[in-house]
Amino acid sequence: MGGLQRRSIARRMIRRLGVAALLLVATAVHAADAPKRIASLNLCTDQLLLAVADPEQIIGLSPYARDSGMSWAAAEAARHPALSGGAEDVMMLRPDLVVAGRFERRATRELLARRGLAVADFDIARSIDEAKAQLARMGALVGHPERASAHIAAIDAALLRARNAGSRSGLRVLAVSRRGWVPGIDSLMSALLAAAGLSNAAGELGIATGGFASLEAIVAARPDLVLVASAAESAEDQGQAFLLHPALTRLYPPQRRIVIPEALTICGGPMVAAALDRLAAALEGIGP
Amino acid sequence: MKATEAVRTAGVTALVARAVGRAPVLLLGGLVVLLFLLSLGIGPVRLSPDVVATALFGGGSEEQRIIVQEIRLPRAVLAVAVGGVLGLSGAALQGLLRNPLAAPELFGAPQAAALGAVLVIATGLADVLSFALPLAAIVAAFVSVFVLLVIAGRNAGLLLLILAGLALSSLAGAGTALTMNLAPNPFAALEISFWLLGSLEDRSIRHVAMALPFILAGGAILLSQRHAFRALSLGEETAESLGVDVSRLRLAVILGVALGVGGSVAVSGTIGFIGLVGPHLARPLVGWDPARLLVPSALVGAALLTAADIAVRLLPSTNSVRVGVLTALIGVPFFLYLIVRERRALSGGVG
């Protein structure tokens, strides 16, 4: 075990150095003329920013950045000011750069762009490659491509570990969250499952980009395993009570449930490495 | 000989009369059973009637058994129980107040019950599957109906009751939304819509176990008062001279309504207008005797809610429609019609 780990760490270091060198040459922004005051409006850009920027560069993060249920970097985010997510306080801060999600707060982003602020939009990462590309882009934007390369190398190393762990390939897994929300085939969750040699059962339910699956449809499709965000036995709202329905707990007792916290799977970014490791570790514990 | 024949004829006549009297109940009961079976047969996964029947009695594949016994059966049971107790509560309140516009939802009882439930969840005292939830809902429903009857006074006019009820239900609805918004739950909007509009989707046997005891207890209390309603229809003084303790009756009705409505709301959210519409649809079938109105009202309520819950599943929509939306779509025009009919009484001013 220890030897394997050491070897993979060594491999990671080599890769990291290689990619870092490459990106350093290619990068456009040098640390000296990188933006000094950056604000983020989106949970995912928050975490990309925290991963690669200097703490002094960050002048504000979205309100969800501190929520440890959703944000992998919640502890670090707590050290930075939380913004309202609206245009007002961002405008008052006069950032050099605003990073935001492409599919939310359109009015806010347009307002800020009209005020002459530089706004960089980030898509939702739907694959591991897109997550790596976003890390590289954020690294280039903030003038620290070497940090982005290090994270990318870590993801690559985790990918390798997951592939080795995924000996039980071909198992059909359905990721289910509150009220039966299922990420579709075209999603980061699908990519994570595929990396470990698993198939996303959302396809059998006809869910392409994410949607609600009925309890009956899940039972009828009967995937081999379900992937949930928490192992909680109590539901604090009706949406969570869905996951505790006897129909699901009967077919999917704890040994048939993979538990990966949402904070690791909502966004594409540095946490992808941790998500892959969690997935690989969970598969070790699953009986045949 | 003649005398025995006459007695026999009289006996037969009485039997026939009783049968005729029971016909609406049997008819409505049959309708509820039919809708109940239909509810078991309908869902996102298509199962033929004979598959449903075998799965219900333990045959078929494991998936079919789980779908019928653990997903559809609790939902159908809750629709009948919740609809039934709402209809019964409406009939009991109308009997108590001798007022055709009385109904738990017009008095803000379900809205208050939802607020009670949400408060318990928000303060972290209970999760959504614990018994504390119906208890809190029952207490809140009791308080709201009690307060309303105190505000309205003994011989309250229609207008006063409706206005006070509207105020209470708006306040409770706003309280529910505010509580959920203040709670650190990013999915508050969806949860608010559950508590304000109601749903029977994906209820399980745990929900049935949580609600049914209270619903049955509330229903039993309301039914036990049926003879008092008959006496009360002659006026409060007459009823008291007939030995009815009106203030005790009042308390019993409030308790029964609170138990039934509170237990229901804890698992289904606020489902409106069943309690108003149920008794009005039942009345033409059984006449104006408030004692005989109770059971048919409960059956109409059960049939209405089960039918609405079936319709919700048949509507082509990606995000399921709340059943309370449908009952309001039926109920509000009906309510307006009733107001038009009672215009004369209402225009009498606050009294």
Contacts between the chains, C-beta under 8 A, distances in Angstrom:
chain1	res1	chain2	res2	distance
A	64	B	186	7.1
A	67	B	184	7.8
A	67	B	186	7.4
A	70	B	186	7.2
A	178	B	187	6.4
A	179	B	190	7.0
A	180	B	202	7.5
A	211	B	318	6.7
A	212	B	318	7.3
A	212	B	319	6.6
A	212	B	320	7.6
A	214	B	43	7.4
A	214	B	44	4.1
A	214	B	45	7.6
A	214	B	202	7.9
A	215	B	71	5.3
A	215	B	202	5.1
A	216	B	43	4.9
A	216	B	44	4.9
A	216	B	45	4.2
A	216	B	67	5.0
A	216	B	71	5.6
A	216	B	72	7.8
A	217	B	44	5.2
A	217	B	45	6.0
A	219	B	45	7.6
A	219	B	63	5.2
A	219	B	66	5.1
A	219	B	67	5.5
A	219	B	71	7.1
A	220	B	45	4.5
A	220	B	63	5.5
A	220	B	67	6.8
A	222	B	63	5.8
A	234	B	127	4.0
A	234	B	129	6.9
A	234	B	130	7.8
A	235	B	127	5.3
A	235	B	128	4.9
A	235	B	129	5.8
A	236	B	121	6.4
A	236	B	127	5.5
A	236	B	128	6.8
A	236	B	185	7.4
A	237	B	121	6.8
A	237	B	128	5.9
A	237	B	185	6.2
A	237	B	187	6.8
A	237	B	191	4.9
A	238	B	128	5.7
A	238	B	191	6.2
A	238	B	194	5.0
A	238	B	199	7.8
A	238	B	269	7.9
A	239	B	187	5.5
A	239	B	190	6.2
A	239	B	191	6.5
A	240	B	128	7.5
A	241	B	128	5.1
A	241	B	129	6.1
A	241	B	202	7.8
A	242	B	202	5.6
A	244	B	129	6.7
A	244	B	204	8.0
A	244	B	206	7.9
A	245	B	70	7.6
A	245	B	71	7.6
A	245	B	202	5.9
A	245	B	204	4.8
A	246	B	70	5.2
A	246	B	204	5.1
A	246	B	205	6.0
A	246	B	206	6.9
A	247	B	66	4.9
A	247	B	67	7.6
A	247	B	70	4.4
A	247	B	71	5.3
A	247	B	204	7.1
A	250	B	66	6.6
A	250	B	70	7.3
A	251	B	62	8.0
A	251	B	66	6.9
